[in-house]
Amino acid sequence: MKTYSAKASEIEKKWIVIDAEGVVVGRLAAFVANLLRGKHKPTFTPHLDDGDNVIIVNAAKVVFTGAKYDNKRYYRHTGHPGGIKETNPKKLLEGRFPERVLELAVQRMVPRGPLGRRQMSNLHIYGGAEHPHEAQQPMVIDFAAKNRKNVRTQ
């Protein structure tokens, strides 16, 4: 029995919409990372961009569990000596680009390198409920209903 390996010409990409309102960030990021990589497909091939295109709406309304909303830290470096910068999810979600919280979470779950960057280009995140991808006829996935742990109730 031979192991199946897909060719680039055989790959079919679907468009998927996920509503992130009230959804836990880490659980959604793990689910989306698998969709972007294509690990949910029986034709998964590790060296090809086999995943689907994912659209996330209402990214500004995601939630964290525990005290992560206040205590979690994101670090980046400017490249200059002593240039480490720090921020937290509260500042990002209340700031100008709230979708960056979800983008950072998914980006850290996708492999680093050229393939991971290409897979991340298939992710489209919007802070509001509207998106400009209606022409692609995306399929809606109700991620919140998949598991009771996916939604934070307070």
C-alpha positions as CSV (number, residue, x, y, z in Angstrom):
1,M,0.0,0.0,0.0
2,K,1.4,3.4,-1.0
3,T,1.2,6.6,1.0
4,Y,-0.9,9.2,-0.9
5,S,0.8,12.5,-1.5
6,A,-1.2,15.3,-3.1
7,K,0.1,17.4,-6.0
8,A,-0.4,21.1,-6.1
9,S,-2.8,20.8,-9.0
10,E,-5.1,18.5,-7.0
11,I,-5.6,20.8,-4.1
12,E,-9.1,22.3,-3.7
13,K,-9.5,25.2,-1.3
14,K,-12.8,26.1,0.4
15,W,-13.8,29.4,2.0
16,I,-14.9,29.2,5.7
17,V,-16.5,31.9,7.9
18,I,-16.2,31.7,11.7
19,D,-18.0,34.1,14.1
20,A,-15.6,34.8,17.0
21,E,-18.1,36.6,19.3
22,G,-17.7,35.4,22.8
23,V,-15.3,32.6,21.8
24,V,-12.1,31.7,23.8
25,V,-9.0,32.8,21.9
26,G,-6.8,29.8,22.3
27,R,-9.4,27.2,21.3
28,L,-10.4,29.2,18.2
29,A,-6.7,29.7,17.2
30,A,-5.9,26.0,17.5
31,F,-9.0,25.2,15.3
32,V,-8.1,27.8,12.7
33,A,-4.5,26.8,12.6
34,N,-5.6,23.2,11.7
35,L,-7.9,24.6,9.0
36,L,-5.1,26.7,7.5
37,R,-2.7,23.8,7.4
38,G,-5.2,21.4,6.0
39,K,-4.9,18.8,8.7
40,H,-8.6,18.2,8.7
41,K,-8.5,16.8,5.2
42,P,-7.7,13.2,4.3
43,T,-5.4,14.6,1.6
44,F,-3.1,16.4,4.0
45,T,0.4,16.8,2.6
46,P,2.9,18.4,5.0
47,H,5.0,20.2,2.4
48,L,2.0,21.8,0.5
49,D,-0.4,24.6,1.3
50,D,-3.4,22.3,1.4
51,G,-5.5,24.3,3.9
52,D,-8.7,26.3,3.4
53,N,-9.2,30.1,3.3
54,V,-10.6,31.2,6.7
55,I,-12.5,34.4,7.4
56,I,-13.0,35.4,11.0
57,V,-15.6,38.1,11.9
58,N,-16.2,39.8,15.2
59,A,-12.6,39.3,16.3
60,A,-12.9,42.3,18.6
61,K,-15.3,40.3,20.8
62,V,-13.1,37.3,21.6
63,V,-12.6,36.5,25.3
64,F,-9.8,35.0,27.4
65,T,-10.1,32.5,30.3
66,G,-8.7,33.2,33.7
67,A,-6.8,36.4,34.2
68,K,-5.1,36.4,30.8
69,Y,-7.0,39.5,29.6
70,D,-5.0,41.6,32.1
71,N,-1.9,39.5,32.9
72,K,-0.8,37.9,29.6
73,R,2.1,39.7,27.9
74,Y,3.1,40.0,24.2
75,Y,6.8,40.9,23.6
76,R,8.5,42.2,20.4
77,H,11.9,43.6,19.7
78,T,12.7,46.7,17.7
79,G,16.1,45.3,16.7
80,H,18.0,48.0,18.6
81,P,19.8,47.4,21.9
82,G,17.4,47.6,24.8
83,G,14.5,47.7,22.3
84,I,12.2,45.1,23.8
85,K,8.5,46.3,23.9
86,E,5.6,44.8,25.8
87,T,1.9,45.0,25.5
88,N,-1.1,43.0,26.8
89,P,-4.4,41.7,25.3
90,K,-6.4,44.4,27.0
91,K,-4.5,47.2,25.2
92,L,-4.7,45.4,21.8
93,L,-8.4,44.6,22.1
94,E,-9.3,48.1,23.2
95,G,-6.9,49.7,20.7
96,R,-7.0,50.4,17.0
97,F,-6.4,46.9,15.7
98,P,-8.2,44.4,17.9
99,E,-7.9,41.6,15.3
100,R,-4.2,41.4,16.1
101,V,-4.8,39.3,19.2
102,L,-6.3,36.5,17.1
103,E,-3.7,36.9,14.4
104,L,-0.8,36.5,16.9
105,A,-2.4,33.5,18.5
106,V,-2.9,31.7,15.1
107,Q,0.5,32.8,13.8
108,R,2.2,31.1,16.7
109,M,0.4,27.8,16.0
110,V,1.4,27.7,12.4
111,P,4.9,26.5,11.4
112,R,7.6,29.1,10.9
113,G,9.1,29.5,7.4
114,P,7.9,30.1,3.9
115,L,5.1,27.6,4.0
116,G,3.7,29.0,7.3
117,R,3.7,32.5,5.9
118,R,1.9,31.4,2.8
119,Q,-0.7,29.6,4.9
120,M,-1.1,32.7,7.1
121,S,-2.0,34.7,3.9
122,N,-5.2,32.6,3.7
123,L,-6.4,34.0,7.0
124,H,-8.7,37.0,6.9
125,I,-9.6,38.6,10.2
126,Y,-12.2,41.4,10.7
127,G,-13.1,43.2,13.9
128,G,-16.7,43.8,12.9
129,A,-19.5,41.5,11.5
130,E,-18.9,42.5,7.9
131,H,-16.4,41.0,5.4
132,P,-15.8,41.6,1.7
133,H,-15.6,37.9,0.6
134,E,-19.3,37.2,-0.2
135,A,-18.4,36.5,-3.8
136,Q,-16.5,33.4,-2.7
137,Q,-19.7,31.9,-1.2
138,P,-18.0,30.9,2.1
139,M,-19.3,28.1,4.3
140,V,-20.3,29.1,7.8
141,I,-18.9,27.1,10.7
142,D,-20.6,27.6,14.1
143,F,-17.4,27.1,16.3
144,A,-19.2,28.2,19.5
145,A,-21.6,25.3,19.2
146,K,-19.0,22.6,18.7
147,N,-18.1,22.4,22.4
148,R,-19.4,24.1,25.5
149,K,-15.8,25.0,26.4
150,N,-15.4,27.1,23.3
151,V,-17.6,29.9,24.7
152,R,-16.8,31.8,27.9
153,T,-19.9,32.5,30.0
154,Q,-19.8,35.0,32.8
